[in-house]
Amino acid sequence: MGPEVLDDLFAVIKIRKGSDPETSYTARLFAKGRLKIAQKLGEEAVETALAGVAQGPDQLASESADLLYHLLVLWADAGVRPADVWKKLAERRDRSGIEEKSSRGKS
């Protein structure tokens, strides 16, 4: 098992998008809309951050899995494919974080 598990999970999420919201949590998220999906992602991000400072590695791994799942649901709803994100990461691979961030300009 490796990073391809995210691509596999994304494929399952896309399939579940059209499922019955009464029987599929994923379909229920899609039915509630992108705002709700983003809210759940934010909740999971906070839980992951807190697990990172207040709990052990197993709980951090569990919260991280929840975070990644909700991120993939958001991507699917927004029409972003994992390959799109992998491409962005590859483009940034040989740049320092400071250099990459400054190239985006000031907001």
N, C-alpha and C positions, 0 to 999 in steps of 0.2 A: 504494500500500500504506500502511495506517495502522493505528490501534488495533483496527480490526475484525478484523485477523488473529488476535487472541486469541480472539474469538468463533468464528471459522472453525476454529481449531485445537481449541478445546473441543469443537466438533461432531464433529470427526474422532476425538478421544479417546473420546467417548461411543460412537461406532460401533465402535471397536476394542476396547472393553471386553469384548465378547462374542466376540472373535476367538480364534484358536488361539494359546496362549502359545508354541508352538514356532516360530511364524512372525511374531509381533508382539511387539515389546518392550513396548509399552503393555499388551497383554493379559497379558504376563508379570508386569508390575508389579502389575496388579490381582489376579492369581492369588496373588501373594505376600502380599497384604494391606496394610492401611493403615499398619501399623507400618513395613514395608519402604519404602512410598512416602514416608512422613515421613522416614525415614532418608536416602533418596536426595535428598530436598529439602534436608535439612540439609547433606549433602555438597556439593551444588551451590551452596548459599548461601555456604559457606566458600570454595569455588573462585572464586565470583564476587567475593567481598570481596578475596581475595588478588590476583586479576587487576586489580582496581581500584587496587591500590597498587603492584603489581610488574610489570605488563605493560601493553601498549599498548591503545589504543581498540578495535582489531579483536578482540583476545582477550577484552576485557571484554564486548564485544557478543556474542561467541560464548557465553561463560559465562552471560551474562544470558539468552540464549535458552534454554539448558539449564535454568536456574533457573525461568523462566516456564513451560516445558513441564511440569516436575515439579510445580510449584504447581497447574497446571490439572488434572493427574492426581489430585492430592490433593483438589482441589475436587470433581471428578467422583465420586470414591470416597465422599466425605462428603456428597454431595447438595447441594453449594453451586454455584450457577450464577454465571457472570461478572456477570450483571445484578444479583445480590445484592450483590456486591462494589462494582460501579459505584454502586449506590444508597448504600451506606455512605460511599463517597468523596464523592459529591455532597452528602450530609448534612453532611459535615465541611468542605466547600469554603470556607465563609466564616468559619471559626473558626481561631484560631491553634492551632498544635500544642500549646502549653502549656495553653491553655484546654480543648481537646478531651481531653487526657490527664487533666487534673484532674477533668473531669466524670465520668470512669469510677470515681472513688473510689479509695481505697487498697486494695492487695491484701495 
